[in-house]
């Protein structure tokens, strides 16, 4: 069965997902037939069963069906916890931590942020306790923690995790391995968020080169990094040349994803979202609505009504309406985005602060000065407590002083 799993791994790498699922189902049937009494399963059988669950999860993560992936990972964790309790050897600890790292990744995609940190932190601490920090599982855990800290605006911690994961992966594999490319992609995302566009471009070009050489150009991992590169051009100076480069790259990513995934996935939704941002630069048109709406519909189909990516789209909807002086439409979008962020992240998150400030700007333009002041105040509190973006703190404080002196004198 080990040889069958190796062949399935090759199919997964080649993105032959349907055939991979069929082969895994056949392997599961073989295992079921071999085991007459489940209570008499030996450890090797449990390990094979766990490996089957892991492959199923890997496929569903790759095709953005993370809820289905989590079902298999939960089963995998149950097996690995029992094995680890009985054996408590290096291999069992590594397999258990691998399952925690992967379910942590799924929780992150699903916006279960407390669970994300719980699983990843548990894996990290267990690996440290057992002196297993120079392992691929530890590097995987660090990469996922880096992504988590990036989303939580803890950039220093994110950078530390991602650089350490790159160092470990370079030592274990090679500088041109897909594992290193995975960490480089995460580092490029972080640099992009920090506004370090040239550093981000350097990292993402390295990642794209590795993905292309090892996996090929028409691969979902290559497409994901091409998409990020397109977004880096969007973050650059607003010129027609940069917009054209951004659009070209994002369309390339979209075409690869549609060819491999069909018409519905997180990555496809992200591409439509970014194309909408490009269209929004044309202030004489509302063409952006079509792309934002298409992205939102895909995400709602995947995750339901409440997801961080949907909140981001609603914020960009709002910004685009604001720029067209369609303030009521903008307020509606910002308020819906605020509702989602509060539900997912509580009252203390950087993206919530951004959206509250945007909503306050609209209220101010509409003459709703008390509402503007209240939203500015909430946004300012978040920025101060999280100690991020001092420039924005100064801007909000100036707006609040202006409103207080001129419009709220009573």
N, C-alpha and C positions, 0 to 999 in steps of 0.2 A: 504493500500500500504506500510505502514511502516513495517508490518510483512513480506511482500514479500521481501523488501529490506534486512531485517535481515537474511532471508533464503539465499538470494543471497550472502551476506557477508560470510556466512559459506561455500558456494560453492567456492568462491574465495579463502578463506583461505585453502581449501582442494585442490586447484589448478585444480578444475574442470572448466576450463576456457570456453570451448565450451558451456557447459550447462549454465554457468553464463551468457554468451552473449545471449543465446536463451531466458532465463528468463527475462533479461533486455529488450530485444526487445518486448516480450509479455507485460511487464509492460508499456513500452512506448506506445504500441498500446492501452492499457486500458486508459492511460491518454489522448491520442489523441481523443478517442471516447467520453470520459467524457466532454471534452472541446469543445463545439460547436463553440463558438466564442473566438478566442485567446485574443481579446481585453478585454474580461470580466473575464480573469483568476484572481483568488484571490491569495494572497500571499502564502498560503499553497500549491497551485498547482505549483507555481514557485519554491518553495523549493523542492518539489518532483522531478520536472524536473531537477533541479540542482543536486540532489542526484543521479539521474539516470546517468547524464553526468559524475559525479565523479566516479561512479562504472565502467563505460566503460573505463575511463581514467586509473583507478587503474589496470584493467586487462591488458591494452595495455602497461602500464609501466612495469608490471611484466613480460610480454613476449617480452620485448625489442622493441615494435613497438611504439616508442616515438612520431613519427610524427602523428600517428593516435590518440594517447593520447592527444596531444596538440590541436587537432581539437575540442575535447570534452571539454577540459579545457578552451579554448577561449570562447565557448558558456556558460560554467559555470560562468566564470568571468563576462560576460555581465549581466547575471541574478543577480548574487550576488551584483554587483555594483548598479543595480537598486533597489534591496531590501534594501541595506544598505543606499542608498540615501533617501528612503522613511521611513525606520524604525530607522536606526542608533542605534540599541540596541546591547547588548553584543553578542547575537547569530549571528546576521547578520555580525558583524565585524569579528567574529571568522571564519565564513564560507568564507567570502571574502579573509581573510588572508590565510586560508587553500588552497584556489584555487591559490593564488599567489605563495605560497611555492611550490605547486606541479608543476605549470608550470615553476617555476624557476629551479626545478630539471630536467624537460624535456629539457629546454634550455641548461643546463649544459651538458647533454648527447649528445646534438646535436652540441656542441661547439659554442653556441651563448653566449659568455661569458659576453658581456655588458648587454644583456637582462637578463641573469642569476642574475647578481648583482642587476639590477634595480628592478626586481620582489621581490627578497628576502629582499633587503634593505627596500623597500616600506612596505612589510609585517611586518618586524621587527619594523620599526618606528611607524606604525599604532597601533601595539599591545602595544608598550611602552606608546604611547600617551594616550591609553585607559586603562592603568593599567591592562593589560592582559598578564603579563609576566609569571605568574605561571599557564600556560595552555599547553595542548598537542600541540596546533598549534604553540605556541612560541618555544617549544622544537624542533618540526619538522623544523621550520625555522632556528634555530641555527645549527641543524645537517647539513642542506643543505649549510648554510653559511660556516660551518667548512670544508666541502668538497671543496667548491669553493676556500677558502683561502689556503687550502692545495695545490691545483693545481697551484695557483698563487705564491707559495713559500713564503707565509706569515704565517709561521708555528706557531708563537706565537698567532696570532689571531685565527688560526684554532684550536689550543689546547684549548684556552679560550672558544670558542663556543661549542666545543664537550664536555668538562667537565661540562659546565653549563647545556647543554642539558641532560646529564646523571643524574645530580643532580635533575633536574625538573622531569624527567621521573621516577626516583626511588621514589620520593615523591608522584607523581600522580598515578602510577601504582604499580609496585613492582620491586625489584632488579632482579627478574627473568622474567621480561616481554619482549616481542618481541621488544617493543619500546626501551628499554635499550640495547638490543642486537644490534639494528640498530646503536645506537650511539657508542657502543663498537667496532663495525666493522669499523666505520669511524675513531675512535681513533687508531685502529691497523694499518690502512692504513697510517695515519700520522706518527706514530712511525716507520713504515717500511721505509718511505721516509727519515726520519731523521737518519736512521741507528741504531735506538734503538730496536734491534731485540728481545731482551728478553722481553722488555715492550710490544712490539707488539704481541709476542707469548702469553703472559699472557692475554691480552685483547681479542685476537681472540679465545683462548680456552674458555674463558667465554662466548663469543658470540655463538660459536658452541654448547656449552652445553645447552644454553637457546633455540636456534633454535631447537635442537634435541628433547628436552623435551616438548616443546610447539607445534611445527609444525611437528616434525618427521625428520628422517634422510634423506629421499628422498624428499626433498623440495628445491626449487630453492634458497631460502635464506640461508639454510644450505650449499648448494653446493657452493654458492658465498664465504662464510667464509672458507670452506674447501680449496677452490682454493687459497685464500689469505694465508692460513697457508702453503700450498705447496710452494708458492712463498717466504715465509719467510725462508724456508730451502734453497732455491736458493740464498738468500742473506747471508747465513751463510758461514763459511769457506768451501772452495771447496774440499769436500771429497766425495768419492764414496757413503758413507752411507747417507750423506745429499742429494746428487743427487737422490738416490733411494727413499728416503722418499718424496722428492719433487715430483718426477714422480708418485709415488703411489697415493698421495693425489690429484694431478691435474687430473689424470685419473679417480679417484673416482668422482670428481666434474664434469668432462666431461660426464661420464656415466649417472649421475643423470640428467644433463641438457638435454642430447639427449633424454632420456626417457620421459621427461616432455615437452620439447620444440620442438622436431624434430631435424633437422640438421643445423638450421640457427638462431643464436642469438648472441648478444654481448658477453654473458658469454661463449658461445661455442667458439667463435673467440678468446677470451682471453685465454682459455685453450690450444688451438692449438698454440697460440703465445708462451706461457710458455713452452710447450713441445718442441717447436723449440729451445728455449734458452737452454734447457737441452741437446738437441742433438748437439748444437753448441760447447759444451765442448769437443766433440770428434773432434780434429783438423785434423784428417786423413780422415774425411768424410764431405760431403756437405748435409747430410741428413736433416739438419735444414731447408733447402730451402723449402722442401715439406710442413712442418708445418707452416712456416711463410707465404707461398703463400696461403695455405688454409685459414688461419686467415684473410689475406688481402682480399681475394675474398669475404668472408662472410661480412666483414665490408663495402666493396664497394657496395655490394648488399643492405645493410641496410641504408647506409648514403651517398653513392656516392663516388667520388674520393678524397674528401678533408675532413679529420676527424683527430682529435688528435691521436686516437688509431692507425690509419694508419701511421701517422708520426713517432710514437714510433716504430712500426714494421720496417719501413724503416731504422730507426736509428740502430736497432738491426741487421737487414740485413747487414748494412754497417760495424758495429763492427765485425760481424762474418767474412765478407770478408777481413777486415783489418787484423784480426788475422791469416788469411791464406795467407797473402801477396798478395791478389787479389785487388790491390789498385784502379784500374780503376772502377771495379764493385762497390767497396765501395764508391768512390766519387759519382757515379751516384745515389746511394741510399741516401747518405747524402744530396745531393743537392735537391733531390725531397722532402725529409723530411723538409729541410729548407724552401722550397717554401710553403709547407702546413702550417708550424708553423707561417710563416710571414703572410700568408693570414688570419689565424684564430686569432692570438694573437698579431699581429703587430710586431714591432722591439724590444720588451722588454719582454722576457720571459725566465725563467731558462732553459727550455728544448731546446729552440733555441740556447742559449749559449753553451749547451752541444754538440749539433749537429754541430755547427760552429767549435768548437774546434776539434771534431772528423774529420771533413772534412779537416781542416788545417793540422792535423797529416798526412793524406793521401797525400796532396799536397807536404808536406815536403819530404815524402818517395819517391815521384815521381820526386823530383828535381824542383818542381814548387814553388820556394821560395817566389816570390812576392805574389802569390795567397795564400800561406800558411800564410804569414805575415798579409795580409789583413783580412783573416778569423779569425786568432788569435786576431787581433785588435778589430774586431766586437764582438767577444765572450767576450773579456776582458772588453769592455765597458759595456756590459750587467751585468756581474758579479759585477762590481764596482758600477753601478747605483742601482742595486737591493740589494747590500751589502750582498751577499751570497757566501759561499764556498771560504773562504780566501785561503785555500790550493790550490784550482784550480787557483786562481788569481796568486799566486806565480809561479805555474808551467808554466802558459801561458806567464807570464812576462819573465821567464828564456828562454823559447823557442824563444820569439821575440828578445831578446838580442843576443842569439846565431845566429839566422838567420841574424840579422842586421850586426853583426860584421864579420861574415864569408862569407856571400853570397850576401849581398846587399850593399857592400862597395861603389859602384859607385852611 
